[in-house]
Amino acid sequence: MNIAIIGYGRMGHEIERILVDRGHQIKSIIDQDNFEEIHDLNTEQVDVAIEFTNPTSAYANILHCFNANIPVISGTTGWTDKLAKLKQISINENKGFLYASNFSVGVNVLFALNKMLAKIMNTFPAYAVTIDEIHHTKKLDSPSGTAITLAQGIIDNVDRLNSWTLADHSTNDILGINAIRRGEVPGIHEIKYESSFDTLHLSHSAKSREGFALGAVLAAEFMQNKIGFFEMNDVLQLNTIS
Ligand SMILES: NC(=O)c1ccc[n+]([C@@H]2O[C@H](COP(=O)([O-])OP(=O)(O)OC[C@H]3O[C@@H](n4cnc5c(N)ncnc54)[C@H](O)[C@@H]3O)[C@@H](O)[C@H]2O)c1
């Protein structure tokens, strides 16, 4: 496949390595210093674009790909307020778009397990639920997009909870997310249900960025010639499980 990489930072570099390993051609690498080249992207040259930049530029970058009719996958976090709008455009105007707050296969399994556990814990109100997430100190957004997805999976299935807050404790109706920034940690997420008698943990710990990058490349392979909105559940066929 012919790929454009938009955002050549830590993730962009890791994705480039995996694309080459899997025999793909990288036709364009766009970062801040050659940003104007995004206007030259076209379907003759590029099958799929992979976007990992920052919360302020993701929306415009994805719209550029829509305008050029290039299916795009994005993993940029911290801008979810505008995600619904792009999702709607991709569906209404037949643009190929896949978004994931976390591309790791293990985390997407965790998302499915998290929803299942939440459905069970809905009948045990004595347990307070919290989410802990730890990431490297250069991460711009807090809490992580992954923690927000986990929180939403819990809120959708536990009747007594209706929102989340950035704090290390939960109240009766608000789920607390404790976000810690430390060293070079690629990403740790833990869901904790606690009663007076015991604690139940569900957790995932990334060993490196490679798992996210591989998931992004699998998603790009899935998106070739696709139109409409997709998620990692579609790539990994997890929809029927949770
Ligand atoms: N979804 C996932 O699985 C996953 C995994 C890891 C990181 N992330 C997210 O991906 C994003 C990137 O992470 P990173 O660690 O590579 O960050 P990074 O800071 O190392 O890289 C971001 C790159 O984007 C470039 N950039 C900024 N504005 C741009 C623009 N308008 N056009 C093109 N390039 C531009 C920057 O110069 C930089 O090189 C972050 O939002 C991070 O939270 C998501």
The ligand as an SDF file (V2000), in Angstrom:
LIG
                    3D

 44 48  0  0  0  0  0  0  0  0999 V2000
   -4.1750    6.3180   19.7040 N   0  0  0  0  0  0  0  0  0  0  0  0
   -3.0390    5.7550   20.1260 C   0  0  0  0  0  0  0  0  0  0  0  0
   -2.8860    4.5160   20.1780 O   0  0  0  0  0  0  0  0  0  0  0  0
   -1.8950    6.6520   20.5580 C   0  0  0  0  0  0  0  0  0  0  0  0
   -0.6780    6.1150   20.9930 C   0  0  0  0  0  0  0  0  0  0  0  0
    0.3520    6.9950   21.2930 C   0  0  0  0  0  0  0  0  0  0  0  0
    0.1660    8.3720   21.1590 C   0  0  0  0  0  0  0  0  0  0  0  0
   -1.0440    8.8410   20.7740 N   0  0  0  0  0  0  0  0  0  0  0  0
   -1.3050   10.2690   20.5440 C   0  0  0  0  0  0  0  0  0  0  0  0
   -0.7610   10.5880   19.2590 O   0  0  0  0  0  0  0  0  0  0  0  0
   -0.3500   11.9590   19.2390 C   0  0  0  0  0  0  0  0  0  0  0  0
    1.1090   12.0290   18.8050 C   0  0  0  0  0  0  0  0  0  0  0  0
    1.9170   11.3840   19.7650 O   0  0  0  0  0  0  0  0  0  0  0  0
    3.5230   11.4210   19.6490 P   0  0  0  0  0  0  0  0  0  0  0  0
    4.0140   10.7610   20.8830 O   0  0  0  0  0  0  0  0  0  0  0  0
    3.9630   10.9560   18.3180 O   0  0  0  0  0  0  0  0  0  0  0  0
    3.7630   13.0120   19.7580 O   0  0  0  0  0  0  0  0  0  0  0  0
    5.0170   13.8200   19.2500 P   0  0  0  0  0  0  0  0  0  0  0  0
    4.9250   15.1610   19.9130 O   0  0  0  0  0  0  0  0  0  0  0  0
    6.2650   13.0320   19.3890 O   0  0  0  0  0  0  0  0  0  0  0  0
    4.7420   13.9900   17.6650 O   0  0  0  0  0  0  0  0  0  0  0  0
    3.7680   14.8440   17.1150 C   0  0  0  0  0  0  0  0  0  0  0  0
    4.3300   15.3640   15.7840 C   0  0  0  0  0  0  0  0  0  0  0  0
    3.3060   16.0740   15.0880 O   0  0  0  0  0  0  0  0  0  0  0  0
    3.9480   17.1890   14.4620 C   0  0  0  0  0  0  0  0  0  0  0  0
    2.9420   18.1920   14.0990 N   0  0  0  0  0  0  0  0  0  0  0  0
    2.4000   19.1710   14.8680 C   0  0  0  0  0  0  0  0  0  0  0  0
    1.5120   19.8850   14.1580 N   0  0  0  0  0  0  0  0  0  0  0  0
    1.4790   19.3380   12.9230 C   0  0  0  0  0  0  0  0  0  0  0  0
    0.7380   19.6200   11.7580 C   0  0  0  0  0  0  0  0  0  0  0  0
   -0.1500   20.6170   11.7080 N   0  0  0  0  0  0  0  0  0  0  0  0
    0.9220   18.8130   10.6840 N   0  0  0  0  0  0  0  0  0  0  0  0
    1.8030   17.8010   10.6970 C   0  0  0  0  0  0  0  0  0  0  0  0
    2.5460   17.4910   11.7890 N   0  0  0  0  0  0  0  0  0  0  0  0
    2.3860   18.2600   12.8790 C   0  0  0  0  0  0  0  0  0  0  0  0
    4.9620   17.6630   15.4810 C   0  0  0  0  0  0  0  0  0  0  0  0
    5.9560   18.4840   14.8900 O   0  0  0  0  0  0  0  0  0  0  0  0
    5.5190   16.3190   15.9770 C   0  0  0  0  0  0  0  0  0  0  0  0
    6.6130   15.8720   15.1890 O   0  0  0  0  0  0  0  0  0  0  0  0
   -0.6430   12.4880   20.6500 C   0  0  0  0  0  0  0  0  0  0  0  0
   -1.9210   13.0990   20.6500 O   0  0  0  0  0  0  0  0  0  0  0  0
   -0.6680   11.2310   21.5090 C   0  0  0  0  0  0  0  0  0  0  0  0
   -1.4410   11.3730   22.6800 O   0  0  0  0  0  0  0  0  0  0  0  0
   -2.0770    8.0070   20.4600 C   0  0  0  0  0  0  0  0  0  0  0  0
  1  2  1  0
  2  3  2  0
  2  4  1  0
  4  5  1  0
  4 44  2  0
  5  6  2  0
  6  7  1  0
  7  8  2  0
  8  9  1  0
  8 44  1  0
  9 10  1  0
  9 42  1  0
 10 11  1  0
 11 12  1  0
 11 40  1  0
 12 13  1  0
 13 14  1  0
 14 15  2  0
 14 16  1  0
 14 17  1  0
 17 18  1  0
 18 19  2  0
 18 20  1  0
 18 21  1  0
 21 22  1  0
 22 23  1  0
 23 24  1  0
 23 38  1  0
 24 25  1  0
 25 26  1  0
 25 36  1  0
 26 27  1  0
 26 35  1  0
 27 28  2  0
 28 29  1  0
 29 30  1  0
 29 35  2  0
 30 31  1  0
 30 32  2  0
 32 33  1  0
 33 34  2  0
 34 35  1  0
 36 37  1  0
 36 38  1  0
 38 39  1  0
 40 41  1  0
 40 42  1  0
 42 43  1  0
M  CHG  2   8   1  16  -1
M  END
$$$$
